[in-house]
Amino acid sequence: MINWLVQLPNNIVPKQKYYQANAHRPMWRTHPRSGILLPMYYTLFTGVMAGSVYGAYQLVFGKPEEAS
């Protein structure tokens, strides 16, 4: 019933050889799709951090009250 899941080929050794052959690059830049995924991650991370800092600033300092 779940033979397709249990009988998968062992791809660990070829993947290990691939990553160890590219030892001159940082680990997070080794994967072939890292050129596509990392800029998206950096953009999203920067946006979320900027929003968090802006929100924290607004909570601490708030808007100045008008003198009436």
N, C-alpha and C positions, 0 to 999 in steps of 0.2 A: 504494500500500500504506500509506504513512504520510501521505497527503494531509490527513487530518483534523488532523494535528499541524502540518503545514507551512502550511496555508491558514487559520490562525486569524486573527480580526479584530484589528486594531491598537487596543488600548484604552489606550494610553499617554497620549494627549492628553487624553481626558476625565478620567482619573485624576489627571493633573498639574493640570488646572484645579480639580478638587475639593479637592486638598490645598493648592493655593496660595490658594484662596478662604477656607480656614479657617486663615489665617496667624495669627489672634489666639490660637489654641490651640497648645500644644506639639505637636510632631510625633507623639510617641508617644500622644497623646490624641485625635488627629484621626480615626482609623479608627472606623467605626460600632460595631464589636465591642470596642473598647478598654475600654468600661465593664464588660464581662464578663470579658475575658481578663486585664486588668491586676490586679484584686484576686486572682485565682487565682495569678498569677505572684508577686505580692508575698507572699502567704501561703506558697507553696512556698519562695520564696527565704528568707524569715524562718525557716521551720522548718529548712531545710538549714543555714543559717548558725548557728542556735542549737545544732543537733546537732554541728556542727564545732567550735564554741567549747567546748561541754561535753566532747567527746572530747579536744580538745587540753588542756583543764584536767586531765582525768583522767590523761592521759599524763604531764604535767609533775609534778603534785602527788600523784597516786595516792591510795589509801586509807591512812589512818594505820595503822601496825602496832600490834597489841596487845602490851602488855608482858606477858611470861609469867614 
